[in-house]
Amino acid sequence: MQPKQILILTTDMGFGHRSTANALAAAFEAQYGEAAHAEVVNAFDHKSIPNIVRDQQAEYDRRVRESPQLYQASYQALDWSVSTSLVEIGLTALLFQAMSDILKQTSPDLIVVTHPMYLEPLNTIFRVTNRKIPVVTIVTDLGTVQKIWFNAVSNITFVPTERVYDLAIQEKLPASTVKITGIPVHPQINNEKRPVAEIRSSLGLDPERLTVLVVGSSRVSNLTDAVRVLNHSSLPVQLIIVAGGDDVVYAALQEMEWHVPTLTYNLVQNMPTLMHASDFIVCKAGGLIVTESLACGLPVLLIDVIEGQETGNAEFVVNNEAGEVARKPLEMLETLFHWVHGDGKRLQILAENARKVGRPHAANEICEQAWALTATQS
């Protein structure tokens, strides 16, 4: 029997969408083996897409970091009904040829969408060709979500929280097609079973010392400030720092004089291991990094929040008492002392709450429900 062909559409505008796509591809492979063939495709890399548009993916993080107010304004403007309709028309014109070619080349039994820009173009292609392939959509932010995510072309829209579920219903999606699962994280997160002390020892760290994971990216402008606070805080900590591909920050880390035990990396392939080795994480309010952290039961200290897109992610963390926001160095220092004061009772409460709202098995839940749709293609 031929394997089911699963087309996973993503983009490289930030890490989150691609990581979500890779997590789902791995979950399909783990659950269905040779019965499934999952292929991750970025339609914006197609030859029909103008170079100026294709290159904008690489510029995404820089634009967000250098012009946050402009990005916030454009993000909010896109959520006006008229703006959404105009954008959908433009996206359809831009992507129609690329996506038509991709559908012809891959002949999918199921389409998984991890970025909303593909939804209306798919809707148009199905109308024009009088053909319908099952589609599922994975919403990748925890609270602040644009209308463009909610399109009737999707057989199922998987949402991370009740707040996003309510938004989907407000946009007239049938309740039966909206499922709360959480944002999918890579199945590797569930594979690390070693005791924390053993993981730390394998990394060359003190197995008993309070361990802080700090994760940045080219979008995070204040990572070095956060690191300096930790390095000079006199707290009994050890640090694992991942620059997230920001070469400038990584170079600066190599020049620092460390007063606490520290591991520094630029990019890593073992993020689940680093998370399981840590007591809490310092990071930006991206949907994926927050979801991964909560799935590991890690309290989250958010030092960077993109107003608009990431506001809902930060509110989700704070409202569920799974972490706090501290953008400035002094705020961060005060927060850290509160977390570790009194035998770390506050930190323990935060960790318990993180475990309660974490959804480590979301990818498997999504794959199971999406896989059932392929039966209609038999």
SVG drawing of the C-alpha trace seen along z (x, -y; Angstrom):
<svg xmlns="http://www.w3.org/2000/svg" viewBox="-21 -52 58 54">
<polyline fill="none" stroke="black" stroke-width="0.4" points="0.0,0.0 1.3,-3.5 2.0,-5.8 -0.3,-8.7 1.3,-11.9 1.2,-14.7 2.1,-18.2 3.1,-20.5 3.2,-24.2 5.4,-26.6 7.5,-29.7 10.9,-30.9 9.6,-34.1 11.0,-33.5 11.7,-30.0 8.3,-29.1 6.4,-28.1 9.3,-25.9 9.8,-24.3 6.0,-23.5 6.1,-22.0 9.2,-19.9 7.5,-18.7 4.5,-17.5 6.5,-15.8 8.4,-13.9 5.2,-13.0 3.6,-11.6 6.7,-9.5 6.8,-8.3 3.1,-7.4 2.6,-6.0 6.0,-4.9 6.1,-3.9 2.3,-4.4 2.9,-8.2 5.3,-10.4 5.4,-13.9 7.1,-16.7 7.7,-20.2 7.5,-22.8 7.9,-26.6 5.9,-27.9 7.7,-31.3 10.9,-29.5 9.1,-28.6 10.7,-30.1 7.5,-32.0 7.8,-34.1 9.7,-37.5 13.1,-37.6 12.2,-40.8 9.4,-38.8 11.4,-35.7 14.2,-37.6 11.9,-39.3 11.9,-36.0 15.6,-36.5 14.8,-40.2 11.9,-39.4 13.8,-39.3 15.8,-42.4 12.7,-44.4 10.9,-43.3 13.9,-44.2 14.8,-47.5 11.2,-48.8 9.0,-47.2 6.4,-50.0 6.0,-49.9 5.7,-46.1 3.1,-46.4 1.0,-48.9 1.1,-46.8 0.2,-43.6 -2.8,-45.3 -3.9,-46.9 -4.0,-43.5 -6.7,-42.5 -9.2,-44.9 -11.8,-43.1 -11.1,-45.2 -7.4,-44.9 -7.7,-41.1 -9.7,-40.8 -7.3,-42.9 -4.3,-40.9 -6.0,-37.6 -6.6,-38.8 -2.9,-39.8 -1.6,-36.5 -3.8,-34.6 -2.3,-36.4 1.2,-36.0 1.0,-32.3 -1.5,-30.8 1.1,-29.5 3.5,-28.3 0.9,-26.4 -0.7,-25.0 2.7,-23.6 3.4,-22.2 0.0,-20.5 0.6,-19.0 4.1,-17.8 3.2,-16.3 -0.3,-15.0 -1.1,-15.3 -3.7,-13.3 -3.6,-15.8 -2.4,-19.4 -1.2,-20.8 -0.9,-24.6 1.4,-26.2 1.2,-29.8 -2.1,-31.6 -0.9,-33.1 -1.6,-29.8 -5.3,-29.5 -7.1,-31.8 -4.9,-30.8 -5.8,-27.1 -9.4,-28.1 -9.2,-29.8 -7.3,-26.9 -10.0,-24.4 -12.8,-26.5 -11.0,-27.0 -10.1,-23.3 -13.3,-21.9 -11.1,-19.7 -10.9,-19.5 -8.1,-18.0 -8.4,-17.8 -6.7,-20.7 -5.8,-21.3 -4.5,-24.5 -2.2,-24.9 -2.4,-28.2 1.0,-29.1 0.3,-31.8 -1.3,-31.5 -3.5,-34.5 -3.2,-37.4 -4.2,-35.9 -5.1,-37.5 -8.4,-36.9 -6.5,-35.5 -5.9,-32.3 -9.6,-31.4 -10.6,-30.2 -13.4,-27.8 -11.0,-25.9 -9.7,-24.1 -11.5,-20.9 -10.0,-21.3 -8.4,-24.3 -6.2,-23.3 -5.8,-26.1 -3.6,-26.3 -6.0,-27.9 -9.6,-28.6 -9.0,-32.3 -8.0,-31.4 -10.9,-29.0 -13.3,-31.9 -11.7,-34.0 -12.2,-31.3 -15.9,-31.0 -16.3,-34.8 -15.0,-34.5 -17.8,-32.1 -15.8,-28.8 -18.1,-25.9 -17.4,-24.8 -17.1,-21.2 -14.1,-22.1 -12.1,-23.9 -10.0,-21.8 -8.0,-22.9 -4.7,-20.9 -1.9,-23.3 0.9,-24.2 2.7,-21.1 6.3,-20.6 8.8,-18.1 8.3,-14.6 11.9,-14.6 10.7,-16.7 9.0,-13.5 12.0,-11.3 14.3,-12.7 13.7,-10.4 17.0,-10.8 17.1,-12.4 18.0,-16.1 21.2,-15.5 22.4,-13.0 21.6,-15.3 23.5,-18.2 26.5,-15.9 26.5,-14.8 26.7,-18.5 29.6,-19.1 27.5,-21.1 27.1,-20.8 24.2,-18.3 22.8,-20.2 23.3,-23.8 20.3,-26.0 20.4,-26.0 19.2,-28.8 18.6,-28.4 18.8,-31.7 17.6,-31.5 17.9,-34.4 17.6,-35.0 18.4,-37.7 15.0,-39.2 16.0,-39.6 17.7,-43.0 18.4,-42.8 19.9,-39.3 23.3,-40.5 21.7,-42.8 19.9,-39.8 23.1,-37.7 25.0,-40.4 22.4,-40.5 22.7,-36.8 26.4,-36.9 26.7,-39.6 23.7,-38.7 25.6,-36.8 22.9,-34.1 24.1,-30.5 23.3,-29.7 24.9,-28.1 24.0,-29.2 23.2,-27.6 23.1,-30.3 21.9,-29.8 22.4,-32.8 19.9,-31.4 22.0,-32.2 22.8,-35.8 26.5,-35.8 27.0,-39.2 25.6,-38.2 27.5,-34.9 30.8,-36.7 30.0,-39.0 29.4,-36.0 32.9,-34.6 34.4,-37.9 32.7,-38.0 34.4,-37.2 32.1,-34.7 31.5,-34.7 29.3,-31.7 29.7,-28.4 28.5,-28.9 27.9,-27.0 27.5,-29.1 26.2,-28.0 25.1,-29.7 22.7,-27.1 21.8,-23.8 20.1,-20.6 19.4,-19.4 17.1,-22.0 14.9,-19.5 17.9,-18.2 18.9,-21.7 15.4,-22.4 15.2,-19.3 18.5,-20.2 17.2,-23.6 15.2,-25.1 13.7,-28.0 14.2,-29.7 14.9,-33.3 13.6,-34.1 11.3,-36.1 7.6,-35.6 7.5,-33.6 4.7,-31.1 7.0,-28.1 9.7,-28.8 7.0,-29.5 5.1,-26.3 8.3,-24.1 9.2,-25.6 5.8,-24.9 5.8,-21.4 9.0,-20.8 7.5,-22.3 9.8,-25.3 8.9,-28.6 9.3,-31.4 11.0,-34.8 10.1,-36.8 12.5,-39.6 11.2,-40.6 7.6,-40.8 6.6,-41.9 3.5,-44.1 0.5,-42.8 1.7,-39.4 3.3,-38.1 1.2,-40.0 -1.2,-37.1 1.7,-34.7 3.0,-36.8 -0.5,-37.2 -1.0,-33.4 2.1,-32.8 1.4,-35.5 -2.3,-34.7 -1.5,-31.1 1.3,-32.0 3.8,-30.0 6.2,-32.9 6.6,-36.7 7.6,-39.5 10.7,-41.6 12.1,-43.7 14.5,-45.8 17.6,-44.6 16.5,-45.9 13.0,-44.3 14.7,-41.0 17.0,-41.1 14.1,-41.7 12.1,-38.9 14.9,-36.5 15.5,-37.2 11.8,-36.7 11.8,-33.4 14.8,-31.9 14.1,-33.5 12.9,-31.2 14.2,-27.9 12.8,-28.7 9.1,-28.2 8.0,-30.8 9.9,-28.9 8.4,-25.6 4.9,-27.1 5.7,-28.5 7.0,-25.1 3.9,-23.3 1.7,-25.8 3.9,-25.4 3.4,-21.6 -0.4,-22.1 -0.7,-24.2 2.1,-22.5 0.9,-20.3 3.8,-18.0 1.7,-15.6 0.0,-18.2 1.8,-17.0 0.5,-13.4 -3.1,-14.6 -3.0,-16.7 -1.6,-13.9 -4.2,-11.4 -7.1,-13.7 -5.6,-14.9 -4.8,-11.3 -8.4,-10.4 -9.2,-12.8 -7.1,-10.9 -9.6,-8.0 -11.9,-10.2 -9.1,-10.1 -9.0,-6.3"/>
</svg>
